[in-house]
Amino acid sequence: MERPTASSPALGSSASRSIHLAFTSADQVHEGLENAVEALIEAAAQEGTCGIRVTRLEPGRYTVALDDSVPFGETHEDIAA
């Protein structure tokens, strides 16, 4: 699994607001996304104002990010057009 990250800093902290993922095998997707969501749960809890959005950009490429349009405590999934 390749997991390059290009993060933008959270307001007022150095925590990541997004994680960019690229997978070479379908077997890696579930665990990789689960780990990324878990990594952002702590940052979301600290901010207390946003949830997490998982976006499938194309086969094998995803972004997991804190998103102000997602209610706190929720995770939403999208497929980019």
C-alpha distances in whole Angstrom, upper triangle without the diagonal:
4,6,10,13,16,18,22,24,26,29,31,28,25,23,20,21,17,14,12,8,7,5,6,7,10,10,6,9,11,10,8,11,13,12,13,16,17,17,19,21,23,23,25,27,28,29,31,31,28,25,22,21,17,17,16,16,16,14,10,11,12,14,15,19,22,25,28,29,27,30,29,27,26,23,23,21,21,20,21,24
4,6,10,13,15,19,21,23,27,29,26,23,21,18,19,16,12,10,7,5,6,7,10,12,13,10,11,14,13,10,12,15,13,13,16,18,16,18,21,23,22,24,27,28,28,30,30,27,25,21,20,17,17,15,15,15,14,10,10,11,13,14,17,21,23,27,28,27,29,29,28,26,23,23,21,21,20,20,23
4,6,10,12,16,18,20,23,25,22,19,17,14,15,12,8,7,5,6,8,10,12,14,14,11,11,13,12,8,10,13,11,10,13,15,13,15,18,19,19,20,23,24,24,26,26,23,21,18,17,15,15,14,14,15,15,11,10,10,10,11,14,17,20,24,25,24,26,25,25,23,20,21,19,19,19,19,22
4,7,10,13,16,18,22,23,21,17,16,13,14,11,8,6,6,7,10,13,15,17,18,14,14,17,16,12,13,16,14,12,15,17,14,15,19,20,19,21,24,24,24,26,26,23,22,19,18,16,15,15,14,15,16,13,10,11,10,12,14,17,20,23,25,24,27,26,26,24,21,22,20,20,20,19,22
4,6,10,12,14,18,20,17,14,12,9,10,8,5,5,7,10,13,16,18,19,20,16,16,18,16,13,13,15,13,10,14,15,12,13,17,17,16,18,21,21,21,23,23,20,19,16,16,14,15,15,15,17,17,15,12,11,9,10,11,14,17,20,22,21,24,23,23,22,20,20,19,19,19,19,22
4,7,10,13,16,18,16,13,12,9,9,7,6,6,10,12,16,18,21,22,23,20,18,20,20,16,16,18,16,13,15,17,14,14,18,18,16,18,21,20,20,22,22,20,19,16,16,15,15,16,15,17,19,16,13,12,10,11,11,13,16,19,21,21,24,23,24,23,20,20,20,19,19,18,21
4,6,9,12,14,12,10,9,5,6,5,6,8,11,15,18,21,23,24,25,21,20,21,20,17,16,18,16,12,14,16,13,11,15,15,13,14,18,17,16,19,19,17,16,14,14,15,15,17,16,19,21,19,15,13,10,10,9,11,13,16,18,19,21,20,21,21,19,19,19,19,20,19,22
4,7,9,12,10,9,8,6,6,7,9,11,15,18,21,25,27,27,28,25,23,24,23,20,18,20,18,15,16,17,14,13,16,16,12,14,17,16,15,18,17,15,16,15,15,16,16,19,18,21,23,22,18,16,12,12,10,10,12,14,17,18,20,19,21,21,19,20,20,20,21,20,23
4,6,8,7,5,6,5,6,9,11,14,17,21,24,27,29,29,30,27,25,25,24,21,20,21,19,16,17,17,14,12,15,14,11,13,15,13,12,16,16,15,16,15,16,18,19,22,21,25,27,25,21,19,15,14,11,11,13,14,18,18,20,19,20,21,20,21,22,22,24,23,26
4,6,5,6,5,6,6,9,12,15,19,22,25,29,30,30,31,27,25,25,24,22,20,21,19,16,16,16,14,11,13,12,8,10,12,10,9,12,12,12,13,13,15,17,19,22,22,26,28,26,22,20,16,14,11,9,11,12,15,16,17,15,17,18,18,19,21,22,24,23,26
4,6,8,9,10,9,13,16,19,22,26,29,33,34,34,34,31,29,29,28,25,24,24,23,19,19,20,17,14,16,14,11,12,13,11,9,12,12,12,15,16,18,20,22,25,25,29,31,29,26,23,19,17,14,11,13,12,16,17,18,16,19,20,20,21,23,24,26,26,28
4,7,9,11,12,15,18,21,25,28,31,35,36,36,36,33,31,31,30,27,26,26,24,21,21,21,18,16,17,15,12,13,14,11,10,13,14,15,17,18,21,23,25,28,28,32,34,32,29,26,22,20,17,14,16,15,19,20,20,18,20,22,23,24,26,27,30,29,32
4,6,9,10,13,16,19,22,26,29,32,34,34,34,30,29,29,27,24,23,23,21,19,19,18,15,13,15,13,9,12,13,10,10,14,15,15,17,17,20,22,24,27,27,30,32,30,27,24,20,18,15,14,16,16,20,20,21,18,20,22,22,24,25,27,29,28,32
4,7,9,12,14,17,20,23,26,29,31,31,31,28,27,27,25,22,22,22,19,17,17,17,14,13,15,13,10,13,15,12,12,16,17,17,18,18,20,21,23,25,25,28,30,27,24,22,19,17,15,14,17,18,21,21,22,20,21,22,22,24,25,26,28,27,31
4,7,9,11,14,17,21,23,27,28,28,28,25,23,23,22,19,18,18,16,13,14,13,10,9,11,9,7,10,12,10,10,14,15,14,15,14,16,18,20,22,23,26,27,25,22,19,16,14,12,11,14,16,19,18,19,17,18,19,18,20,22,23,25,25,28
4,6,7,11,14,17,20,24,25,25,25,22,20,21,19,16,15,16,14,11,12,12,9,8,11,10,8,10,13,12,12,15,15,14,14,12,14,15,16,19,19,22,24,21,18,15,12,10,9,9,12,14,17,17,18,17,17,18,16,18,19,20,22,21,25
4,7,10,14,17,20,24,25,25,25,22,20,20,19,17,15,16,14,11,11,13,10,7,10,11,8,9,12,12,11,13,13,11,11,9,11,12,14,17,17,20,22,20,17,14,10,8,6,5,8,11,14,13,15,14,15,15,14,15,16,17,19,19,22
4,7,10,13,16,20,22,21,22,19,17,17,17,14,12,14,13,9,10,12,10,8,11,13,10,11,15,15,14,16,15,13,12,9,9,10,11,13,14,17,19,17,13,10,7,6,4,6,9,12,14,14,16,16,16,16,13,14,14,15,16,16,19
4,6,10,13,17,18,18,19,16,14,15,14,11,10,12,10,7,9,11,9,8,12,14,12,13,17,17,17,19,19,16,14,11,11,10,11,12,13,15,16,14,11,8,6,5,6,9,12,16,17,16,19,18,18,17,14,15,14,15,16,16,19
4,7,10,14,16,16,17,14,12,14,14,11,10,13,12,9,11,14,12,12,16,17,16,17,20,21,20,22,22,18,17,13,12,10,10,10,10,12,13,11,8,6,5,7,8,12,14,18,19,18,21,21,21,19,16,16,14,14,14,14,17
4,7,10,12,13,14,11,9,12,12,8,8,11,11,9,11,14,13,13,17,19,18,19,22,23,23,24,24,21,18,15,13,10,10,10,10,11,11,8,6,5,6,8,11,15,17,21,21,20,23,23,22,20,17,17,15,15,14,14,18
4,7,9,11,12,10,9,12,12,9,10,14,13,12,15,17,16,17,20,22,22,23,26,27,27,28,28,24,22,18,16,13,12,10,10,10,9,5,4,6,9,11,15,18,20,24,24,23,26,26,25,23,20,19,16,16,15,15,18
4,6,7,9,6,6,10,11,8,10,13,13,13,16,18,17,19,21,24,24,24,27,29,29,30,30,26,24,20,18,14,14,11,12,11,9,5,6,9,12,13,17,21,23,26,27,25,28,28,26,24,21,20,17,17,16,17,19
4,7,9,8,9,13,13,11,13,16,16,16,19,21,21,23,25,27,27,28,31,32,33,34,34,30,27,24,22,18,17,14,14,12,9,7,9,12,15,17,21,24,26,30,30,29,31,31,30,28,24,23,20,20,18,19,21
4,5,6,7,10,11,11,13,15,16,17,19,21,21,23,25,27,28,29,31,33,33,34,34,30,27,24,22,18,17,15,16,13,10,8,11,13,16,18,22,25,27,31,31,29,31,31,29,27,23,23,20,20,18,20,22
4,5,5,8,10,10,11,14,15,16,18,20,21,22,24,27,27,27,30,32,32,33,32,29,26,22,20,16,16,13,15,13,9,7,11,12,16,17,21,24,26,29,29,27,29,29,27,25,21,20,17,18,16,18,20
4,6,7,8,9,11,13,14,15,17,18,20,22,23,26,27,27,29,31,32,32,33,29,26,22,21,18,18,16,18,16,13,10,13,14,17,18,22,25,27,30,30,28,30,29,27,25,22,21,19,20,19,21,24
4,6,6,6,9,10,11,12,14,16,17,19,20,23,24,24,26,28,29,30,30,27,24,20,19,15,16,14,16,15,12,9,11,12,15,15,19,22,24,28,28,26,28,27,25,23,20,20,18,19,18,20,23
4,6,5,6,8,10,11,12,14,15,17,18,21,22,22,24,26,27,27,27,24,21,17,16,12,12,11,13,12,10,7,9,9,12,12,16,19,21,25,24,22,24,24,22,20,16,16,14,15,14,17,19
4,6,5,6,9,10,11,12,14,16,17,20,21,21,23,25,26,26,26,23,19,16,15,12,13,12,15,15,13,11,12,11,13,13,16,19,21,24,24,21,23,22,20,18,15,15,13,15,15,18,21
4,6,5,6,9,10,11,12,14,15,18,19,20,21,24,25,25,26,23,20,16,16,13,15,15,17,18,16,13,14,13,14,13,16,19,21,25,25,22,24,23,20,19,16,17,15,18,18,21,24
4,5,5,6,9,10,11,13,14,17,18,18,21,22,23,24,25,21,18,15,15,12,13,13,15,15,14,11,11,10,11,10,14,17,19,23,23,21,23,22,20,19,15,16,15,16,17,19,22
4,5,5,6,9,10,11,12,15,16,16,18,21,21,21,22,18,15,12,11,8,10,10,13,14,13,11,10,8,9,8,11,14,16,20,20,17,19,19,17,15,12,12,11,13,14,16,20
4,5,5,6,9,10,11,14,15,15,17,19,20,20,21,18,15,12,12,10,13,14,17,18,17,14,14,12,12,10,13,14,17,20,21,18,19,18,15,14,11,13,12,15,17,19,23
4,6,5,6,9,10,12,14,14,16,18,19,20,21,18,16,13,14,12,15,16,18,19,18,15,15,13,12,10,13,14,17,21,22,19,20,19,17,16,13,15,15,18,19,21,25
4,5,5,6,9,11,12,12,15,16,17,18,19,16,13,10,11,9,12,13,15,17,17,14,13,10,9,7,9,11,14,18,19,17,18,17,15,15,12,14,13,15,17,18,22
4,5,5,6,9,10,10,12,14,15,15,16,13,10,7,9,8,12,14,16,18,19,16,15,12,10,7,8,9,12,15,16,14,15,13,12,11,8,11,11,14,16,18,22
4,5,5,7,10,10,11,13,15,15,17,15,12,10,12,12,15,17,20,22,22,19,18,15,14,10,11,12,15,18,19,16,17,14,12,12,11,14,15,18,20,22,26
4,6,6,8,9,11,12,14,15,17,15,13,11,13,13,16,18,20,22,22,19,18,15,13,10,10,11,14,17,19,17,18,15,14,14,13,16,16,19,21,22,26
4,5,5,6,9,10,11,12,13,11,9,7,10,11,14,17,19,21,22,20,18,14,12,8,7,7,11,13,16,13,14,12,11,12,11,13,15,17,19,20,24
4,6,5,6,9,10,10,12,10,8,8,11,12,16,19,21,24,24,22,20,17,14,11,10,9,12,14,16,13,13,10,8,10,10,13,15,18,21,22,26
4,5,5,6,9,10,12,12,11,11,14,16,19,22,24,27,27,25,23,20,17,13,12,11,14,15,18,16,15,12,11,13,13,17,19,21,24,25,29
4,5,5,6,8,10,10,10,10,13,15,18,21,23,26,27,25,22,19,16,12,10,8,11,13,16,14,14,11,11,13,13,16,18,20,23,24,27
4,5,5,6,7,6,6,8,11,14,17,20,22,25,26,25,22,19,15,12,10,7,9,10,13,11,10,7,8,10,11,13,16,18,22,22,26
4,5,5,8,8,9,11,14,17,20,23,26,29,30,28,26,22,19,15,13,10,12,13,15,13,12,8,8,11,13,16,19,22,25,26,29
4,6,9,10,11,13,17,19,22,25,27,30,32,30,27,23,20,17,14,11,14,13,17,15,14,11,12,14,16,19,22,24,27,28,31
4,5,7,10,12,15,18,21,24,26,29,31,29,26,23,19,16,13,10,11,10,14,13,12,9,11,14,15,17,20,22,25,26,29
4,6,8,11,15,18,21,25,26,30,31,30,27,24,20,17,14,11,11,10,13,11,9,6,8,11,14,16,19,22,25,26,29
4,7,11,13,17,19,23,25,28,30,29,26,23,19,16,13,10,9,7,9,9,7,6,9,11,13,15,18,20,23,24,27
4,7,10,13,16,19,21,25,26,26,23,19,16,13,10,6,6,5,7,6,5,4,7,8,10,11,14,16,20,20,23
4,7,10,13,17,19,22,24,23,20,17,14,11,8,6,6,7,8,5,5,4,6,5,6,8,11,13,17,18,21
4,7,10,13,16,19,20,19,17,13,10,7,6,5,6,8,9,6,8,8,8,6,5,6,9,11,14,15,19
4,6,10,12,15,17,16,14,10,8,6,5,6,6,9,9,7,10,11,11,9,6,5,6,7,10,12,15
4,7,10,12,13,13,11,7,6,4,7,9,10,13,13,11,14,14,14,11,7,6,5,6,8,10,14
4,6,9,11,11,9,5,5,6,8,11,11,14,14,13,16,17,17,14,11,8,6,5,5,6,10
4,6,7,8,6,5,7,9,12,15,15,18,17,16,20,21,20,17,14,11,8,6,5,6,9
4,7,8,5,5,7,11,13,16,16,19,18,18,22,23,23,20,17,14,11,9,6,5,8
4,6,5,7,10,13,16,20,20,23,22,22,25,26,26,23,19,17,13,11,8,7,9
4,6,8,12,15,18,21,22,25,24,23,27,28,27,24,20,18,14,13,10,11,12
4,7,10,13,16,20,21,25,25,23,26,27,26,23,19,18,15,14,12,13,15
4,7,10,13,17,18,22,22,21,24,25,24,22,18,16,13,12,11,10,13
4,7,10,13,15,18,18,17,20,21,20,18,14,13,10,10,9,9,13
4,6,10,11,15,15,15,18,18,18,16,13,12,10,10,10,10,14
4,7,9,13,14,12,15,15,15,13,10,10,9,10,12,13,16
4,6,10,11,10,13,13,13,12,10,10,11,11,14,14,17
4,7,9,8,10,10,11,10,9,10,12,13,16,16,20
4,5,6,8,9,11,10,9,9,11,12,15,15,18
4,5,7,8,11,11,11,12,14,15,18,18,20
4,6,9,12,10,11,10,12,13,16,16,18
4,6,8,7,7,7,10,12,15,16,19
4,6,6,8,9,13,15,19,20,23
4,6,8,11,14,17,21,22,25
4,7,10,14,17,20,22,26
4,7,10,13,17,19,22
4,7,10,14,16,19
4,7,10,13,16
4,7,10,13
4,6,9
4,6
4
